[in-house]
């Protein structure tokens, strides 16, 4: 499977935001995420890091 977990940069570390994400769409300073269970979340910020090997995406608040 190709889904990944999404984390938010927080207090010098990372906090799990959403598991098993398979779709991410940028939308005017926001990122819409959908996972394999049909759940949706929107985050205001940008992508800090993507690791395809670790199936991990880290987001940060702001542009």
Buried (B, 14 or more C-beta within 10 A) or exposed (E): EEEBBBBBBEEEEBEEBBEBBEEBEEEEEEBEBBBEEEEEEEBEBBBBEEEEEEBBBBBBEEE
